[in-house]
């Protein structure tokens, strides 16, 4: 046998080419990518040009919608460096990957946050309502700004009938209700409602049926948008910003941080404020502590506080906005459970860690606002 023939017989047949991800049918590709959490999308986009094109395709979100895949995000507006009349803000979303929780910046929202505006969300859109557009001159705003996290597009709704600061806001039966914040005793200016179908604002009175249900949750109180408001005799609202409303087993509870610890209050069986049990492993919270929604759909809260890392040895801290210090922002996610008889609410620390470090000392309040987006 010739050497050439022997060589051909000993040679193994060529192996078939390994199919690439992009060579698969598009329907199958989008079906796979739709299951990947959005937090990983920027990383996947760096793998190849083809994958980057697929991640940016509108068909990916359309596939997620058809499959009924949604994610819930806690978005936070954090104070940045400025002064009392010009406090800028930085927006973050909280990554919920276990053991890798951290704040992820949202650059598209890095514009000046109107002072004392109110926020609500519908799907992937966040609505910024009213506030001061000139805090120094105390000029109130009628405007409503809308930002869509899905498309990164901004738009404006028609202006409200009356300028408002820190109003109560909520979505009821598909309409946007805005109550209070005028500083006026005029009952006709008490509230207004926006109908997306007509794109018009109409006045709302305290006797409006939709709101009567909301008001009766707690006598003499108004619960809107997950927040708690006191109602004075002239129907003006008092924003109770130190409290955070939590729903557990279809019951509403107030939570707050007091003397460095977390307390709770039963709205249906008012027995006074009680300390949340089971949180002894957490440090005492600082005065600048904020409460926001839980992240993973748990029945609880996230507690936010910050600590100032001391300046270098022998250096002197200048106080507000000292550039030689560092500010560490901490977060602890706490879930709740009712146990035993009356007066017992137990808390469980799901995780607690530093989620952001700022390269200076910042003594402003920590959170301007927080919202939950589900889309």
C-alpha positions as CSV (number, residue, x, y, z in Angstrom):
1,X,0.0,0.0,0.0
2,X,1.3,3.4,-0.9
3,X,2.2,5.8,1.8
4,X,-0.3,8.4,0.5
5,X,-3.2,5.9,0.8
6,X,-2.1,4.9,4.3
7,X,-2.0,8.5,5.3
8,X,-5.6,9.1,4.1
9,X,-6.8,6.1,6.0
10,X,-5.2,7.2,9.3
11,X,-6.5,10.8,9.1
12,X,-9.6,11.3,11.1
13,X,-12.6,13.0,9.4
14,X,-12.9,16.8,10.1
15,X,-15.1,17.6,13.1
16,X,-18.2,19.6,12.4
17,X,-18.0,23.3,13.3
18,X,-19.3,24.3,16.7
19,X,-22.4,26.5,16.2
20,X,-22.2,30.0,17.6
21,X,-24.9,31.6,19.7
22,X,-25.8,34.1,16.9
23,X,-26.2,31.3,14.4
24,X,-29.2,29.9,16.2
25,X,-32.7,30.9,15.1
26,X,-33.6,34.4,16.3
27,X,-36.7,33.3,18.1
28,X,-34.6,30.9,20.2
29,X,-31.9,33.5,20.8
30,X,-34.3,36.1,22.1
31,X,-36.1,33.4,24.2
32,X,-32.8,32.7,25.9
33,X,-31.7,36.4,26.3
34,X,-35.1,37.4,27.7
35,X,-34.4,35.3,30.8
36,X,-31.2,37.1,31.6
37,X,-31.7,39.9,34.2
38,X,-31.3,43.4,32.8
39,X,-28.5,44.1,35.3
40,X,-26.2,41.7,33.2
41,X,-27.1,43.3,29.8
42,X,-24.2,45.8,29.7
43,X,-21.7,43.0,30.4
44,X,-23.2,40.8,27.7
45,X,-23.0,43.7,25.2
46,X,-19.2,43.7,25.6
47,X,-18.9,40.1,24.3
48,X,-19.3,40.8,20.6
49,X,-20.8,43.2,18.1
50,X,-23.5,40.7,17.2
51,X,-24.5,40.2,20.9
52,X,-24.5,43.9,21.5
53,X,-26.9,44.4,18.5
54,X,-29.2,41.7,19.9
55,X,-29.2,43.2,23.4
56,X,-30.2,46.6,22.0
57,X,-32.9,45.2,19.8
58,X,-36.5,46.2,20.6
59,X,-37.4,42.6,19.9
60,X,-35.7,41.6,23.2
61,X,-38.1,43.7,25.3
62,X,-41.0,42.6,23.1
63,X,-40.1,38.9,23.8
64,X,-39.9,39.6,27.6
65,X,-43.4,41.1,27.4
66,X,-44.8,38.1,25.5
67,X,-43.3,35.8,28.0
68,X,-44.6,37.8,30.9
69,X,-41.1,38.4,32.3
70,X,-40.8,41.4,34.6
71,X,-38.3,42.7,37.1
72,X,-38.7,44.9,40.1
73,X,-36.2,47.7,40.8
74,X,-35.7,50.0,43.8
75,X,-34.5,53.3,42.4
76,X,-33.0,55.9,44.8
77,X,-32.4,59.6,44.5
78,X,-29.3,60.3,46.6
79,X,-28.2,63.8,47.6
80,X,-25.0,65.0,46.0
81,X,-22.7,67.9,46.9
82,X,-24.2,71.3,46.7
83,X,-25.7,73.9,49.0
84,X,-29.2,74.4,50.5
85,X,-30.5,76.2,47.5
86,X,-28.8,74.0,44.9
87,X,-28.8,70.4,45.9
88,X,-28.1,68.2,42.9
89,X,-28.9,64.5,42.9
90,X,-27.6,61.2,41.7
91,X,-29.9,58.3,40.8
92,X,-29.1,54.7,41.4
93,X,-30.8,51.3,41.1
94,X,-30.0,48.5,43.5
95,X,-28.6,45.4,42.0
96,X,-30.3,42.4,43.7
97,X,-27.7,39.7,42.8
98,X,-27.2,37.7,46.1
99,X,-24.0,38.6,47.9
100,X,-23.2,41.3,45.3
101,X,-25.7,44.0,46.2
102,X,-24.5,47.4,45.2
103,X,-25.8,50.7,43.8
104,X,-25.6,51.0,40.0
105,X,-25.7,54.6,38.7
106,X,-28.4,55.7,36.3
107,X,-26.6,58.4,34.2
108,X,-29.7,59.3,32.2
109,X,-31.3,60.8,35.4
110,X,-28.4,62.9,36.4
111,X,-30.3,66.2,36.3
112,X,-31.2,68.5,39.1
113,X,-33.9,67.0,41.3
114,X,-36.7,69.6,41.9
115,X,-36.8,70.3,45.6
116,X,-39.9,68.9,47.4
117,X,-41.4,67.3,44.3
118,X,-43.3,64.0,44.6
119,X,-42.6,60.8,42.6
120,X,-44.8,57.9,41.4
121,X,-44.4,55.1,38.9
122,X,-46.5,53.5,36.3
123,X,-44.8,50.5,34.6
124,X,-41.4,51.6,33.4
125,X,-42.2,55.3,33.8
126,X,-41.4,57.6,36.7
127,X,-43.4,60.8,37.2
128,X,-41.8,63.8,38.9
129,X,-44.6,66.1,40.1
130,X,-44.4,69.7,41.3
131,X,-41.8,70.9,43.7
132,X,-39.8,74.1,43.8
133,X,-38.1,75.0,40.5
134,X,-36.5,77.9,42.3
135,X,-36.0,77.1,46.0
136,X,-34.3,80.4,46.8
137,X,-37.3,82.4,45.5
138,X,-39.8,79.8,46.8
139,X,-41.4,79.4,43.3
140,X,-43.7,76.4,43.1
141,X,-44.0,74.4,40.0
142,X,-47.0,73.1,38.0
143,X,-44.9,70.8,35.8
144,X,-44.9,67.0,35.6
145,X,-41.8,65.4,34.1
146,X,-41.9,61.8,32.9
147,X,-39.0,59.5,32.3
148,X,-39.2,56.1,30.7
149,X,-36.5,53.7,32.0
150,X,-37.2,51.3,29.1
151,X,-36.7,53.7,26.3
152,X,-34.6,56.4,28.1
153,X,-37.0,59.0,26.8
154,X,-38.3,62.1,28.6
155,X,-41.5,63.9,28.1
156,X,-43.8,66.3,29.9
157,X,-47.5,66.1,30.8
158,X,-49.8,69.1,30.6
159,X,-49.2,71.4,33.5
160,X,-51.3,71.0,36.6
161,X,-54.0,73.6,37.4
162,X,-52.2,74.7,40.6
163,X,-48.5,74.8,41.5
164,X,-47.8,72.3,44.3
165,X,-44.9,71.4,46.6
166,X,-44.5,67.9,48.1
167,X,-48.1,66.8,47.3
168,X,-49.6,63.4,48.0
169,X,-49.7,61.4,44.8
170,X,-51.1,58.0,43.7
171,X,-52.6,56.1,40.7
172,X,-56.2,55.1,41.3
173,X,-58.2,53.4,38.6
174,X,-55.7,54.4,36.0
175,X,-55.8,58.1,36.8
176,X,-53.1,60.2,38.6
177,X,-54.3,61.9,41.7
178,X,-52.4,64.8,43.2
179,X,-53.5,66.2,46.6
180,X,-52.4,69.1,48.7
181,X,-49.1,71.0,48.5
182,X,-50.6,74.4,47.6
183,X,-50.3,76.1,51.0
184,X,-53.8,77.4,50.3
185,X,-57.1,77.0,52.3
186,X,-59.1,77.2,49.1
187,X,-61.1,73.9,49.0
188,X,-61.2,74.1,45.2
189,X,-57.5,73.8,45.0
190,X,-57.3,70.8,47.4
191,X,-56.5,68.3,44.7
192,X,-56.7,67.4,41.0
193,X,-56.7,64.3,38.8
194,X,-55.1,63.6,35.5
195,X,-56.9,61.4,33.0
196,X,-54.4,59.9,30.4
197,X,-57.3,59.4,28.0
198,X,-58.3,63.0,27.8
199,X,-54.9,64.4,28.8
200,X,-56.6,66.9,31.1
201,X,-56.5,67.9,34.7
202,X,-59.7,68.1,36.7
203,X,-60.3,69.4,40.3
204,X,-60.7,66.9,43.1
205,X,-62.6,67.6,46.3
206,X,-62.2,65.8,49.7
207,X,-65.5,64.1,49.1
208,X,-64.4,62.4,45.9
209,X,-65.5,58.7,46.2
210,X,-62.2,57.2,45.0
211,X,-60.3,59.0,47.6
212,X,-62.8,58.4,50.4
213,X,-61.8,54.7,50.4
214,X,-58.1,55.7,50.7
215,X,-58.8,58.1,53.5
216,X,-60.7,55.6,55.6
217,X,-57.7,53.3,55.9
218,X,-56.9,55.3,59.0
219,X,-59.3,57.9,60.5
220,X,-58.0,61.4,60.0
221,X,-55.2,60.2,57.8
222,X,-54.5,59.9,54.1
223,X,-52.6,57.0,52.7
224,X,-51.4,57.6,49.1
225,X,-48.6,56.1,47.1
226,X,-47.4,54.1,50.1
227,X,-47.0,57.3,52.2
228,X,-48.7,58.6,55.3
229,X,-50.2,62.0,55.6
230,X,-52.0,63.8,58.4
231,X,-55.2,65.8,57.5
232,X,-55.7,69.1,59.4
233,X,-59.1,70.6,60.1
234,X,-58.9,72.8,56.9
235,X,-58.1,69.7,54.8
236,X,-54.4,70.7,54.4
237,X,-52.0,67.8,54.4
238,X,-49.1,67.2,56.8
239,X,-46.4,65.0,55.2
240,X,-45.2,62.5,57.9
241,X,-41.8,61.9,56.2
242,X,-40.2,60.2,59.2
243,X,-42.6,57.2,58.8
244,X,-42.6,54.4,56.3
245,X,-45.7,52.3,55.5
246,X,-45.3,48.5,55.3
247,X,-48.0,46.0,54.4
248,X,-47.8,42.6,56.1
249,X,-50.5,40.0,55.7
250,X,-52.9,42.7,54.3
251,X,-52.4,44.9,57.4
252,X,-50.7,48.3,57.4
253,X,-47.9,49.2,59.8
254,X,-45.8,52.3,60.3
255,X,-42.1,51.9,60.8
256,X,-39.6,54.5,61.8
257,X,-36.0,54.9,63.1
258,X,-35.9,56.4,66.6
259,X,-32.9,56.6,69.1
260,X,-30.9,54.5,66.7
261,X,-33.3,51.6,66.5
262,X,-36.2,50.5,64.3
263,X,-39.7,50.8,65.7
264,X,-43.2,49.8,64.4
265,X,-46.8,50.9,65.0
266,X,-50.0,48.9,64.3
267,X,-52.5,51.2,62.6
268,X,-55.5,49.0,63.4
269,X,-54.6,48.2,67.0
270,X,-52.8,51.3,68.2
271,X,-50.9,50.1,71.2
272,X,-48.1,52.6,70.9
273,X,-44.6,52.3,69.3
274,X,-42.8,49.0,69.8
275,X,-39.2,48.1,69.0
276,X,-38.7,45.6,66.2
277,X,-37.2,42.5,67.7
278,X,-34.4,40.4,66.4
279,X,-32.1,43.2,65.1
280,X,-29.5,43.2,67.8
281,X,-26.8,42.3,65.3
282,X,-27.2,45.6,63.5
283,X,-25.3,48.7,64.8
284,X,-27.3,51.7,66.1
285,X,-28.5,53.8,63.2
286,X,-27.2,57.3,62.8
287,X,-29.5,60.4,62.8
288,X,-29.3,60.6,59.0
289,X,-31.2,57.4,58.4
290,X,-33.8,56.8,55.7
291,X,-36.3,54.0,55.0
292,X,-37.3,52.7,51.6
293,X,-39.1,49.7,50.1
294,X,-37.6,46.2,50.3
295,X,-35.9,45.0,47.1
296,X,-36.8,41.4,46.5
297,X,-40.5,41.6,47.1
298,X,-40.1,40.8,50.7
299,X,-42.5,42.1,53.4
300,X,-40.1,44.6,54.9
301,X,-37.9,47.7,54.4
302,X,-34.4,48.7,53.4
303,X,-32.7,50.9,56.0
304,X,-30.2,53.4,54.6
305,X,-27.6,55.3,56.7
306,X,-24.1,56.7,56.2
307,X,-21.0,56.9,58.2
308,X,-18.1,59.3,57.8
309,X,-14.6,57.7,57.5
310,X,-12.2,59.9,59.5
311,X,-9.6,62.0,57.8
312,X,-6.0,60.9,57.7
313,X,-4.1,60.7,61.0
314,X,-3.3,64.2,62.3
315,X,-5.5,66.0,59.8
316,X,-8.5,68.2,60.7
317,X,-12.0,67.6,59.4
318,X,-13.6,70.8,58.1
319,X,-17.1,69.4,58.5
320,X,-19.6,69.8,55.7
321,X,-18.2,68.7,52.3
322,X,-14.7,68.1,53.7
323,X,-12.8,66.7,50.7
324,X,-10.3,64.7,52.9
325,X,-13.0,62.4,54.2
326,X,-15.0,59.6,52.7
327,X,-18.7,58.9,53.1
328,X,-19.8,55.3,53.3
329,X,-23.5,54.6,52.4
330,X,-24.8,51.5,54.1
331,X,-27.9,49.5,53.4
332,X,-29.6,46.7,55.3
333,X,-32.6,44.8,53.9
334,X,-34.9,43.7,56.7
335,X,-37.9,41.4,56.3
336,X,-40.7,41.3,58.9
337,X,-42.8,38.6,60.5
338,X,-45.6,38.8,63.1
339,X,-45.1,36.4,66.0
340,X,-46.8,35.6,69.3
341,X,-49.4,38.0,70.6
342,X,-49.8,41.7,70.3
343,X,-46.8,43.9,70.3
344,X,-44.4,41.6,68.6
345,X,-42.9,42.2,65.2
346,X,-39.7,40.4,64.4
347,X,-37.1,41.6,61.9
348,X,-34.6,39.4,60.0
349,X,-31.5,40.9,58.3
350,X,-31.4,39.5,54.8
351,X,-28.1,41.4,54.2
352,X,-26.2,44.5,55.4
353,X,-23.2,46.1,53.7
354,X,-21.6,49.2,52.2
355,X,-23.2,49.8,48.8
356,X,-21.5,53.1,47.8
357,X,-18.5,55.2,48.9
358,X,-18.3,59.0,48.2
359,X,-14.9,60.7,48.2
360,X,-15.8,63.5,50.7
361,X,-17.8,64.2,53.8
362,X,-21.4,64.9,52.9
363,X,-23.7,65.9,55.8
364,X,-26.9,66.4,53.8
365,X,-29.8,64.1,54.3
366,X,-29.2,60.8,52.6
367,X,-32.2,60.1,50.4
368,X,-34.3,62.6,48.5
369,X,-36.7,60.0,47.4
370,X,-37.1,56.4,46.3
371,X,-39.5,54.6,43.9
372,X,-40.3,51.0,42.9
373,X,-40.4,50.2,39.2
374,X,-41.8,46.9,37.8
375,X,-41.5,46.2,34.1
